Amino acid sequence: MDVVSEAELREKGFMGMRKTKLVCTVGPACLDALPALARGGMGVARVNLCHGGRDWHRAAMTEVRRLNEEEGFCVSLMVDTEGSQLLVADHGGAASVKAEDCSEWLFTSKKTDKAHPFTMHVNFDKFSEGILVGDELVVDGGMATFEVTEKKGNDLRYTLKIFAKIESLEALKNLKEIIEASDGVMVARGDLGVQVPLEQIPAIQEAIVELCRNLNKPVIVASQLLESMVEYPTPTRAEVADVSEAVRQYADAIMLSAESAVGAFPEKALSVLRAASERMESWSREENMQRFLPQHQLAIALPDRISEQICSSAVEMANNLAVDAIFVYTKHGHMASLLSRNRPNPPIFAFTDNASSRKSMNLYWGVIPLQLPLSNSMDDNFNNTIRLMKSKGSVKPGDSVLVAADSDLNQPCGATSVYQSIQVRLVD
C-alpha cells in the first residue's frame, strides 16, 4: 500500500479514507514541493507540455518516479499535450496585471529581456497568422477578451473588453460519443467557459460527471477551483463551496491548475482541496446520498452484463451489511472500475499484479490500488493480502470484508469471465 493511504487508514479507519482523488499540475512553483504534495494526498501529477522545455518535463517526471520507487508513494503521471492555446512569456514583470476597460495593449513575439507596459510577449513566432482586424483574442480562459484594432507585421494591437465570450454549444452535442471513445474526461471549465454561456457551466459540469459515471469513465473536474490561492493563502468561501459541489456530484477527481503550477501556496491549496473533499464525503455518507444515484445498464454482451450485475450487487451488499472494506482481485482493473462506478460507502482495495493497471486505477473514485503477486485461488489471495495488511496494522480481527474476483486472473485484457464471485469474510 502507498504510504499516504496506509497513514490515512491507520489514522481514520476504513470509513474515514478519502474517496475523491486529487490531481496537481506540476509547474515552477511546486517542482521542489513535489514530496510535500505527495504526502499531502496528490494522487496524480499533471505535466503540461505547454510549459517549460523537454529537460524540465523530464526532471518533473523523473522526480515523480523517484518518489514512487524510493519513498513508497503511488503517484500517477498525466501528460497534457500542447493544444491550440498560446502562452504569454514571462519577462520578469508583475505576476498579475490590471487591465482597464478600453485600454490598448500590444501583443508581440519579438524577443525582449524585460517587461514593457501594456505589452504581452507571445512565445510563438507565427501567432498572428490568420488573425484579422476585428477578431477577438481570449486570455486566461475568458477572464479578458481583446479586440484587434491594428495589425503591423507579426504584432497585434488590441483594445480590451471585459466580458465572457459565448460560443456555440456544438462541441457538447457529441459528448456521449466523445466519452465512449476516451479513457477518461476532464471538465476543463476555464476553456469551456469561453465557448458556452457561463451560467450553463454548473449544469454542464453535473451532466458530464453523471454521464461519465454511467459510462464507467473517470472524470476530473478542473480549472479555477481555488483560483484565489494563486496569490492568497486562504480560499474564498465560494471556492470551497465549488470544490464541495464537485465532490457531492461524485467526480472521480478534482484538480489544481495554476494554484499548484505557479501559485504561491501549492501545499496549502492541496490541503484545502483535501479537507473540503473529506468533509463533503463524510456528509454524503451520513446522508446515504449514494442511494439516489441512478443505475443504468452499461453492458450488452452477457459476460459483461454478468460483471456489471455482480459489481452492482456487491456494492449493495457492502452498503447494507456495513462491511469495513471491499477487496477486489483484478488483472486489468475492470472490476475495480465497475465497483467504483457504484460509489460504495466502504473503500475499495484493488489488488493487481500489473504495474500499469495499478497506476491506471489511481483515478478511480474510492479505489486504493495495490500491486502484489496473485493466483487463481481466491482463498490464497485473500489470506495473503490479509497477512500482509495485518503486518502493517491496516486490518484487525473482526473486520468484515466483501471480496470480489474473477476466477481466472490470467485472462487477456478485454476478456470477461462468467465465473466471478463475491464473498463476505471476517478477519480472524
Secondary structure, DSSP 8 states (H G I E B T S, - for coil): --HHHHHHHHHH-GGGS--SEEEEEE-TTTSTTHHHHHHTTEEEEEEETTSS-HHHHHHHHHHHHHHHHHH----EEEEE---S---B---S--SS----TT-EEEEE----SS--TTEEEBS-TTTTTT--TT-EEEEGGGTEEEEEEEEETTEEEEEEE-S-----SHHHHTHHHHHHTSS-EEEEHHHHHHHS-GGGHHHHHHHHHHHHHHTT--EEEESSTTGGGGT-SS--HHHHHHHHHHHHTT-SEEEESHHHHT-S-HHHHHHHHHHHHHHHHHHHHHTTGGGGS-------SHHHHHHHHHHHHHHHHHHHHT-SEEEEE-SSSHHHHHHHHT--SS-EEEEES-HHHHHHGGGSTTEEEEE----S-HHHHHHHHHHHHHHTTS--TT-EEEEEEES-TTS-TT---S-EEEEEEE--
